[in-house]
Amino acid sequence: MRVLGIDPGLTRCGVGVVDVAPDRRATLIHVDVIRTPGELPLAERLLAVSSGIRAVLAAHRPTAMAVERVFAQHNLRTVMGTAQASGIALALGAEHGLPVGLHTPSEVKAAITGYGSADKAQVGAMVARVLRLDAVPRPADAADALALAICHAWRGSALEASAGRPTPHTLTPAQRAWREAERVAR
């Protein structure tokens, strides 16, 4: 399964592509940060984010997309830019016929580190470890995009779609918890 992870942002939008095998081994394919200067008009910044994501989609042809779910922040301007960049990503995923998953920051942290309140350094370190990298991808937006992609691929539904139904003992503890929470919620 090839997943494009997107950490949406208007100033910095992290994009990361990983291949994940049925045994959950992940391999880095691409990572970058799409940057837009604050002095550009909003429409031009959104176009730059769109063009950057579109280029990654064309170059790497992912089979799924994961986008960080926008959450409330104290800074209205920041949350608006994040939401706008997220909308661009979601629209492009739909345009390309990709299944798109939205994941909260705590869900991603739990999937990558086993702890939903992990800090950025812990997430980055685990991304580097999972992908067998010599260094943590920088800036944090790049590591976050990769963490999103890995989280999405490691979720039970993604594994089921790509490799058949995994048995409970092949799931990570976080995947087992998600599966149980989804079962209870139904």
HELIX and SHEET records of a PDB file:
HELIX    1   1 LEU A   42  HIS A   60  1                                  19    
HELIX    2   2 LEU A   76  GLU A   95  1                                  20    
HELIX    3   3 PRO A  105  THR A  113  1                                   9    
HELIX    4   4 LYS A  120  VAL A  130  1                                  11    
HELIX    5   5 ALA A  140  TRP A  154  1                                  15    
HELIX    6   6 GLY A  156  ALA A  163  1                                   8    
HELIX    7   7 PRO A  168  THR A  170  5                                   3    
HELIX    8   8 PRO A  173  ALA A  185  1                                  13    
SHEET    1   A 5 ALA A  26  ARG A  35  0                                        
SHEET    2   A 5 ARG A  12  VAL A  20 -1                                        
SHEET    3   A 5 ARG A   2  ASP A   7 -1                                        
SHEET    4   A 5 ALA A  64  GLU A  68  1                                        
SHEET    5   A 5 VAL A 100  HIS A 103  1                                        
END                                                                             
